[in-house]
Amino acid sequence: MGKKIKEAAVTFNIPPKMVQNDRGETVEVILSYADYQTFLRFLVDNVDWELLPKYLQDAVDHLLAEEARAEQGDDPCRPLAEILAELEIELEEDATPQ
């Protein structure tokens, strides 16, 4: 993996709980959900996407999807074809999903 992630501070509302194995090594960190979201936002802002392991990329994707759903408010989901028709954009025949 050769690349380094720059060190920076993240402020949490509740101190994280560290879980250690019998050798005293930290093997797990427990965060509140709000602090977990803060941590993920920190990763989005400060870490190259390619450096993140797949499980953190998935977590960030989930966070961003949650935020997008929250921003929708009262707007219901609508089919793409309906929106394109409103904008008077014609969907090409071969562009429809198979």
Contact map, one row per residue, 1 for C-alpha under 8 A:
11100000000000000000000000000000000000000000000000100000000000000000000000000000000000000000000000
11110000000000000000000000000000000000000000000000000000000000000000000000000000000000000000000000
11111000000000000000000000000000000000000000000000100000000000000000000000000000000000000000000000
01111100000000000000000000000000000000000000000000000000000000000000000000000000000000000000000000
00111110000000000000000000000000000000000000001000100000000000000000000000000000000000000000000000
00011111000000000000000000000000000000000000011000000000000000000000000000000000000000000000000000
00001111100000000000000000000000000000000000000000000000000000000000000000000000000000000000000000
00000111110000000000000000000000000000000000000000000000000000000000000000000000000000000000000000
00000011111000000000000000000000000000000000000000000000000000000000000000000000000000000000000000
00000001111100000000000000000000000001100100000000000000000000000000000000000000000000000000000000
00000000111110000000000000000000000000000000000000000000000000000000000000000000000000000000000000
00000000011111110000000000000000001001000000000000000000000000000000000000000000000000000000000000
00000000001111100000000000000000001000000000000000000000000000000000000000000000000000000000000000
00000000000111110000000000000011001000000000000000000000000000000000000000000000000000000000000000
00000000000111111000000000000010000000000000000000000000000000000000000000000000000000000000000000
00000000000101111100000000001111000000000000000000000000000000000000000000000000000000000000000000
00000000000000111110000000001110000000000000000000000000000000000000000000000000000000000000000000
00000000000000011111000001111100000000000000000000000000000000000000000000000000000000000000000000
00000000000000001111100001111100000000000000000000000000000000000000000000000000000000000000000000
00000000000000000111111111110000000000000000000000000000000000000000000000000000000000000000000000
00000000000000000011111111100000000000000000000000000000000000000000000000000000000000000000000000
00000000000000000001111110000000000000000000000000000000000000000000000000000000000000000000000000
00000000000000000001111110000000000000000000000000000000000000000000000000000000000000000000000000
00000000000000000001111111000000000000000000000000000000000000000000000000000000000000000000000000
00000000000000000001111111100000000000000000000000000000000000000000000000000000000000000000000000
00000000000000000111100111111000000000000000000000000000000000000000000000000000000000000000000000
00000000000000000111100011111000000000000000000000000000000000000000000000000000000000000000000000
00000000000000000111000001111100000000000000000000000000000000000000000000000000000000000000000000
00000000000000011110000001111110000000000000000000000000000000000000000000000000000000000000000000
00000000000000011110000000011111000000000000000000000000000000000000000000000000000000000000000000
00000000000001111000000000001111101100000000000000000000000000000000000000000000000000000000000000
00000000000001010000000000000111111100000000000000000000000000000000000000000000000000000000000000
00000000000000000000000000000011111110000000000000000000000000000000000000000000000000000000000000
00000000000000000000000000000001111111000000000000000000000000000000000000000000000000000000000000
00000000000111000000000000000011111111100000000000000000000000000000000000000000000000000000000000
00000000000000000000000000000011111111110000000000000000000000000000000000000000000000000000000000
00000000000000000000000000000000111111111000000000000000000000100000000000000000000000000000000000
00000000010100000000000000000000011111111100000000000000000000000000000000000000000000000000000000
00000000010000000000000000000000001111111110000000000000000000000000000000000000000000000000000000
00000000000000000000000000000000000111111111000000000000001100100000000000000000000000000000000000
00000000000000000000000000000000000011111111100000000000000100000000000000000000000000000000000000
00000000010000000000000000000000000001111111111000000000000000000000000000000000000000000000000000
00000000000000000000000000000000000000111111111000000000000000000000000000000000000000000000000000
00000000000000000000000000000000000000011111111110000000000100000000000000000000000000000000000000
00000000000000000000000000000000000000001111111000000000000000000000000000000000000000000000000000
00000100000000000000000000000000000000000111111100000000000000000000000000000000000000000000000000
00001100000000000000000000000000000000000111111110110000000000000000000000000000000000000000000000
00000000000000000000000000000000000000000001011111110000000000000000000000000000000000000000000000
00000000000000000000000000000000000000000001001111110000100000000000000000000000000000000000000000
00000000000000000000000000000000000000000000000111111000000000000000000000000000000000000000000000
10101000000000000000000000000000000000000000001111111000000000000000000000000000000000000000000000
00000000000000000000000000000000000000000000001111111101100000000000000000000000000000000000000000
00000000000000000000000000000000000000000000000001111111100000000000000000000000000000000000000000
00000000000000000000000000000000000000000000000000011111110000000000000000000000000000000000000000
00000000000000000000000000000000000000000000000000001111111000000000000000000000000000000000000000
00000000000000000000000000000000000000000000000000011111111100000000000000000000000000000000000000
00000000000000000000000000000000000000000000000010011111111110000000000000000000000000000000000000
00000000000000000000000000000000000000000000000000000111111111000000000000000000000000000000000000
00000000000000000000000000000000000000010000000000000011111111100000000000000000000000000000000000
00000000000000000000000000000000000000011001000000000001111111110000000000000000000000000000000000
00000000000000000000000000000000000000000000000000000000111111111000000000000000000000000000000000
00000000000000000000000000000000000000000000000000000000011111111100000000000000000000000000000000
00000000000000000000000000000000000010010000000000000000001111111110000000000000000000000000000000
00000000000000000000000000000000000000000000000000000000000111111111000000000000000000000000000000
00000000000000000000000000000000000000000000000000000000000011111111100000000000000000000000000000
00000000000000000000000000000000000000000000000000000000000001111111110000000000000000000000000000
00000000000000000000000000000000000000000000000000000000000000111111111000000000000000000000000000
00000000000000000000000000000000000000000000000000000000000000011111111100000000000000000000000000
00000000000000000000000000000000000000000000000000000000000000001111111110000000000000000000000000
00000000000000000000000000000000000000000000000000000000000000000111111110000000000000000000000000
00000000000000000000000000000000000000000000000000000000000000000011111110000000000000000000000000
00000000000000000000000000000000000000000000000000000000000000000001111111110000000000000000000000
00000000000000000000000000000000000000000000000000000000000000000000111111100000000000000000000000
00000000000000000000000000000000000000000000000000000000000000000000000111110000000000000000000000
00000000000000000000000000000000000000000000000000000000000000000000000111111000000000000000000000
00000000000000000000000000000000000000000000000000000000000000000000000101111100000000000000000000
00000000000000000000000000000000000000000000000000000000000000000000000000111110000000000000000000
00000000000000000000000000000000000000000000000000000000000000000000000000011111011000000000000000
00000000000000000000000000000000000000000000000000000000000000000000000000001111111000000000000000
00000000000000000000000000000000000000000000000000000000000000000000000000000111111100000000000000
00000000000000000000000000000000000000000000000000000000000000000000000000000011111110000010000000
00000000000000000000000000000000000000000000000000000000000000000000000000000111111111000000000000
00000000000000000000000000000000000000000000000000000000000000000000000000000111111111100000000000
00000000000000000000000000000000000000000000000000000000000000000000000000000001111111111110000000
00000000000000000000000000000000000000000000000000000000000000000000000000000000111111111100000000
00000000000000000000000000000000000000000000000000000000000000000000000000000000011111111000000000
00000000000000000000000000000000000000000000000000000000000000000000000000000000001111111000000000
00000000000000000000000000000000000000000000000000000000000000000000000000000000000111111100000000
00000000000000000000000000000000000000000000000000000000000000000000000000000000000111111110000000
00000000000000000000000000000000000000000000000000000000000000000000000000000000000110011111000000
00000000000000000000000000000000000000000000000000000000000000000000000000000000100100001111101100
00000000000000000000000000000000000000000000000000000000000000000000000000000000000000000111111100
00000000000000000000000000000000000000000000000000000000000000000000000000000000000000000011111100
00000000000000000000000000000000000000000000000000000000000000000000000000000000000000000001111100
00000000000000000000000000000000000000000000000000000000000000000000000000000000000000000011111110
00000000000000000000000000000000000000000000000000000000000000000000000000000000000000000011111111
00000000000000000000000000000000000000000000000000000000000000000000000000000000000000000000001111
00000000000000000000000000000000000000000000000000000000000000000000000000000000000000000000000111
